[in-house]
């Protein structure tokens, strides 16, 4: 990785970010939810599936972007209110855009979901900047250098602190150390802060109703660890001023990624891997997967044929927020009635696409997957003209 030019570094970031966005679209755009393949469905509670690794990989990429942008800031910039205003504006825009998307398609404000994916990205980005920038060192050229030691220490502190909150904070009516959908501290905090009408409608406890949100407030703390690890990983994407020889940094990233995976799995018996409340074991495991994927992608992108094959990922990763918005808007309107079929059944965009896919195959799960791949292809075609013109929208 140390032999990358600046442009090649962005290719590695965009490819990983594009892979995460592509995974998100495939997971959230099936022809029929009940006919999705198991790996494309989130774990019900404890455990993990490939679908659970999509969002943390995107957060890891947020950290990569923070780390890669650090050498472009000077100590003077860090002290400038304009820089911090820019970070605050970006955070506010992400949260606002997330709320608008949550309001689609009916804008029922009485039941508007307050937490969400973009909201979490915004908060994790803000926390990541608040940790990384003040601790950054000033290099001989007057530009900032990420302090890996301080950043990783902050990540460890967040994980230990979050574990202590989960293990020792008494939840009214439930006691201490509960990690279930209703009695866990993150679930209680979300019900208390946001109130039940403003949580994810599928955050259910059997026999009770809505009790939690998977992008809740308290679990933003361990989710920020994925951002911090991504920021440290950016140090492996520097230009060749490192003591590491070309190729060795990629191997180091792979080793560190596997180590994080092992650490997460080792913690699983004591503190289950759980995306819904983002347990420390999940933060470590998912960060390891993202770092391993980065190392593999970087190694592959050294070959021209791989760079050509990765073009769709670069299209998605270069305009990741726009792609996310398009997919969310399409998803919000996918179940709206377009009319009635000959049998009286309501026709929706999702049902129409699923019916078309079933003409290609009688395998219901495969047909459902083909619908998701069709949505992914459509979005790539919509965004590709921007990519060709070098237009990459940023908040």
C-alpha positions in Angstrom: 0.0 0.0 0.0 2.8 2.4 0.7 3.7 2.6 -3.0 0.3 4.1 -4.0 0.0 7.5 -5.6 -2.8 9.8 -4.3 -5.1 8.7 -7.1 -4.6 5.0 -6.5 -5.3 5.5 -2.8 -8.7 7.0 -3.7 -9.3 4.0 -6.0 -8.8 1.6 -3.0 -11.1 3.7 -0.9 -13.8 4.0 -3.6 -13.7 0.3 -4.4 -14.3 -0.7 -0.8 -16.9 2.0 -0.3 -18.6 0.9 -3.5 -18.5 -2.7 -2.4 -20.3 -1.7 0.8 -22.9 0.3 -1.0 -23.5 -2.5 -3.6 -24.0 -4.9 -0.7 -26.5 -2.5 0.9 -28.5 -2.3 -2.3 -28.6 -6.0 -2.8 -29.6 -6.6 0.8 -32.4 -3.9 0.8 -33.9 -4.5 -2.7 -35.1 -8.0 -2.9 -38.1 -9.0 -5.1 -39.7 -10.5 -2.0 -38.4 -10.2 1.5 -39.6 -13.7 2.5 -37.6 -15.2 -0.4 -34.2 -13.7 0.3 -31.1 -15.9 0.7 -30.0 -16.3 4.3 -26.7 -14.5 3.8 -28.6 -11.4 2.6 -30.8 -11.3 5.7 -29.6 -9.7 9.0 -29.2 -11.9 12.1 -32.3 -11.8 14.2 -30.3 -10.8 17.3 -27.0 -12.4 18.3 -24.6 -13.7 15.6 -23.9 -12.3 12.2 -24.4 -12.7 8.5 -22.7 -11.0 5.5 -25.5 -8.5 5.5 -24.5 -7.3 9.0 -21.1 -6.4 7.7 -22.2 -3.9 5.1 -22.8 -0.9 7.3 -19.7 -1.2 9.5 -17.6 -1.4 6.3 -19.0 1.9 5.2 -18.2 3.4 8.6 -14.7 2.0 8.2 -14.5 3.9 4.9 -15.6 7.1 6.7 -12.6 6.6 8.9 -10.3 6.0 5.9 -11.5 9.3 4.4 -10.7 11.1 7.6 -7.2 9.6 7.8 -6.4 10.2 4.1 -7.5 13.9 4.4 -5.4 14.6 7.5 -2.2 15.4 5.6 -4.1 18.1 3.7 -4.7 20.0 7.0 -2.1 22.1 8.8 -1.9 23.0 12.5 -3.3 26.4 11.5 -6.3 24.8 9.8 -7.0 22.8 13.0 -7.2 26.0 15.0 -9.5 27.6 12.4 -13.2 27.9 13.3 -14.0 27.5 9.6 -12.7 23.9 9.6 -14.8 22.9 12.6 -17.8 24.7 11.1 -17.3 22.6 8.0 -17.3 19.4 10.0 -20.4 20.5 12.0 -22.2 21.5 8.7 -21.5 18.1 7.2 -22.7 16.3 10.3 -25.9 18.4 10.4 -26.6 17.7 6.7 -26.2 14.0 7.1 -28.6 13.9 10.0 -31.1 16.2 8.2 -30.9 14.1 5.0 -31.4 10.9 7.0 -34.5 12.3 8.7 -36.0 13.4 5.3 -35.4 9.9 3.9 -37.0 8.4 7.0 -40.0 10.5 6.4 -40.6 9.1 2.9 -43.1 8.3 1.4 -45.9 9.7 3.7 -44.1 12.3 5.8 -46.0 11.1 8.9 -44.1 13.2 11.4 -46.0 11.6 14.4 -44.2 8.3 13.6 -41.0 9.7 12.0 -38.1 7.5 12.9 -35.4 9.7 14.4 -32.4 7.3 14.3 -31.1 6.0 11.0 -28.1 5.1 8.8 -27.2 8.6 7.7 -27.8 9.9 11.2 -25.3 7.4 12.6 -22.8 8.1 9.9 -23.0 11.8 10.7 -22.6 11.3 14.5 -19.7 8.8 14.0 -18.0 11.2 11.6 -18.3 14.0 14.1 -16.9 11.9 17.0 -14.1 10.6 14.7 -13.1 14.1 13.8 -13.3 15.2 17.5 -10.9 12.4 18.4 -8.5 12.4 15.5 -7.9 16.0 14.8 -7.0 17.4 18.3 -4.7 14.5 18.9 -2.9 14.7 15.5 0.8 15.5 15.4 2.3 18.3 13.3 4.9 17.0 10.8 8.1 18.7 9.7 6.2 20.3 6.8 3.7 21.8 9.2 0.9 19.4 8.1 -1.0 17.2 10.4 -0.2 13.5 11.0 -2.7 11.1 12.5 -1.5 9.8 15.9 -2.2 6.1 15.7 -1.4 5.5 19.3 -3.9 8.1 20.6 -6.5 7.1 18.1 -6.3 3.4 19.0 -6.3 4.2 22.7 -9.5 6.2 22.2 -11.0 3.2 20.4 -10.1 0.9 23.3 -11.5 3.3 25.8 -14.8 3.5 23.9 -15.1 -0.3 23.8 -14.3 -0.7 27.5 -16.5 2.1 28.5 -19.4 0.8 26.4 -18.9 -2.7 27.8 -19.0 -1.3 31.3 -22.2 0.5 30.6 -23.8 -2.7 29.2 -22.5 -4.8 32.1 -23.0 -2.6 35.1 -25.7 0.1 34.4 -29.0 -1.0 36.0 -31.9 -0.7 33.6 -35.2 0.3 35.4 -37.5 -2.7 35.5 -34.9 -5.1 34.1 -31.8 -5.0 36.2 -28.1 -5.2 35.2 -26.4 -6.9 32.3 -29.4 -7.6 30.0 -28.5 -7.9 26.3 -31.9 -8.7 24.9 -34.2 -6.7 22.7 -36.1 -5.1 25.5 -34.0 -5.1 28.7 -30.6 -4.0 27.2 -29.4 -0.5 28.1 -29.2 0.7 24.5 -32.9 -0.3 23.9 -33.9 1.5 27.1 -32.1 4.6 26.2 -33.7 4.8 22.8 -37.2 4.3 24.2 -36.5 7.0 26.8 -34.8 9.6 24.4 -36.7 9.1 21.1 -39.9 7.4 22.4 -41.4 4.3 20.9 -43.3 6.0 18.0 -40.0 7.3 16.7 -38.1 4.1 16.6 -37.6 1.5 13.8 -40.9 -0.2 13.2 -39.2 -3.6 12.9 -37.3 -3.3 16.2 -39.7 -5.7 17.9 -39.9 -7.8 21.0 -42.3 -10.7 20.7 -45.5 -10.0 22.6 -44.4 -6.4 23.4 -44.0 -4.4 20.2 -41.3 -2.0 19.2 -38.6 -1.8 21.8 -35.3 -0.9 20.2 -33.6 0.7 17.2 -30.5 -0.9 15.5 -29.1 2.6 14.8 -29.7 3.8 18.3 -28.0 6.6 20.3 -25.8 4.7 22.8 -24.5 2.2 20.3 -23.1 5.0 18.3 -20.2 5.0 20.7 -18.8 1.5 19.7 -19.8 2.2 16.0 -17.3 5.1 16.2 -14.6 2.5 16.8 -15.1 1.3 13.2 -14.4 4.8 12.1 -11.3 5.1 14.2 -9.8 1.8 13.0 -10.5 3.0 9.5 -8.6 6.2 10.2 -5.6 4.3 11.5 -5.8 2.0 8.4 -5.4 5.1 6.2 -1.8 5.3 7.5 -1.1 2.2 5.3 -2.2 4.1 2.3 0.4 6.8 2.4 2.8 7.6 -0.3 6.2 5.9 -0.2 7.7 7.9 2.7 7.2 4.9 5.0 9.9 2.5 6.1 7.7 -0.3 4.8 8.7 -1.6 1.4 6.0 -1.9 -1.4 3.7 -4.8 -0.7 4.6 -5.2 2.9 1.9 -2.7 4.1 -0.8 -4.7 2.4 0.4 -7.8 4.2 0.4 -5.9 7.5 -3.1 -4.8 6.9 -4.2 -8.4 6.2 -2.5 -9.6 9.4 -4.1 -6.8 11.5 -7.5 -7.5 9.9 -7.3 -11.2 10.7 -6.2 -10.3 14.3 -9.2 -8.1 14.8 -11.5 -10.9 13.4 -10.0 -13.4 15.8 -10.3 -10.9 18.7 -14.0 -10.4 17.9 -14.7 -14.1 17.7 -12.7 -14.8 20.9 -15.0 -12.3 22.8 -18.1 -13.7 21.3 -18.7 -16.4 24.1 -18.4 -13.7 26.7 -20.0 -10.8 24.9 -22.0 -12.0 21.9 -21.4 -10.6 18.4 -24.5 -8.4 17.9 -25.0 -5.7 15.3 -28.3 -4.5 16.7 -26.6 -3.1 19.9 -23.2 -3.0 18.3 -21.4 -5.0 21.0 -17.6 -4.5 21.3 -17.1 -8.0 19.8 -19.1 -6.9 16.8 -17.1 -3.7 16.5 -13.8 -5.6 16.5 -15.0 -8.4 14.2 -16.6 -6.1 11.6 -13.6 -3.8 11.6 -11.3 -6.8 11.0 -13.5 -7.9 8.0 -13.3 -4.4 6.5 -9.6 -4.1 7.0 -9.1 -7.6 5.4 -11.3 -6.6 2.5 -9.2 -3.4 2.0 -6.0 -5.4 1.9 -7.4 -7.9 -0.6 -8.9 -5.2 -2.8 -5.7 -3.2 -2.7 -3.7 -6.3 -3.8 -6.1 -7.0 -6.6 -6.2 -3.4 -7.8 -2.4 -3.6 -8.6 -3.5 -5.5 -11.7 -5.0 -3.6 -14.6 -7.7 -6.2 -15.3 -8.9 -5.9 -11.7 -9.0 -2.1 -12.0 -11.2 -2.4 -15.1 -13.4 -5.0 -13.4 -13.8 -2.8 -10.4 -15.2 0.1 -12.4 -18.8 -0.4 -11.2 -17.5 -0.3 -7.6 -15.6 3.0 -8.3 -18.8 4.4 -9.8 -20.7 3.5 -6.6 -18.0 4.5 -4.2 -17.3 7.8 -5.9 -20.9 9.0 -5.2 -21.8 6.8 -2.3 -24.1 9.2 -0.5 -26.0 10.0 -3.8 -26.3 6.2 -4.5 -27.6 5.7 -1.0 -30.2 8.4 -1.4 -31.4 7.0 -4.8 -31.7 3.5 -3.3 -33.6 4.8 -0.3 -36.0 6.8 -2.4 -36.6 3.8 -4.7 -37.1 1.6 -1.6 -39.6 4.0 0.0 -41.8 4.0 -3.1 -41.3 0.3 -4.0 -44.5 -0.8 -2.2 -46.8 1.9 -3.5 -49.8 0.6 -5.4 -49.6 1.1 -9.2 -52.9 -0.7 -9.9 -54.5 -4.1 -9.8 -53.6 -7.2 -11.7 -56.1 -9.5 -13.4 -56.4 -11.5 -10.2 -57.2 -8.4 -8.2 -53.8 -8.4 -6.5 -52.2 -5.0 -5.9 -49.3 -4.3 -8.3 -46.4 -2.4 -6.8 -43.0 -1.6 -8.3 -41.4 -4.4 -6.2 -44.1 -6.9 -7.2 -43.8 -5.9 -10.8 -40.1 -6.4 -10.9 -40.4 -9.7 -9.0 -43.0 -11.0 -11.6 -40.6 -10.1 -14.4 -37.7 -12.0 -12.6 -39.9 -15.1 -12.2 -40.2 -15.2 -16.0 -36.5 -15.9 -16.1 -36.4 -18.5 -13.3 -38.8 -20.5 -11.3 -36.5 -20.4 -8.3 -38.2 -17.8 -6.0 -35.0 -16.9 -4.1 -33.0 -16.5 -7.3 -35.8 -14.4 -8.8 -35.7 -12.2 -5.6 -31.9 -11.8 -6.0 -32.3 -10.9 -9.7 -34.6 -8.1 -8.7 -31.9 -6.7 -6.3 -29.2 -7.0 -9.0 -31.5 -5.2 -11.4 -31.9 -2.3 -9.0 -28.1 -2.2 -8.5 -27.5 -2.2 -12.3 -30.1 0.6 -12.7 -28.5 2.8 -10.1 -25.0 2.2 -11.6 -26.4 3.3 -15.0 -27.9 6.4 -13.4 -24.7 7.5 -11.6 -22.1 6.4 -14.2 -22.5 9.6 -16.3 -21.5 11.7 -13.3 -18.5 9.4 -12.7 -17.3 9.7 -16.3 -17.4 13.5 -16.0 -15.5 13.4 -12.7 -18.5 14.7 -10.7 -18.5 13.3 -7.2 -21.1 14.9 -4.9 -20.0 15.5 -1.3 -21.9 17.0 1.6 
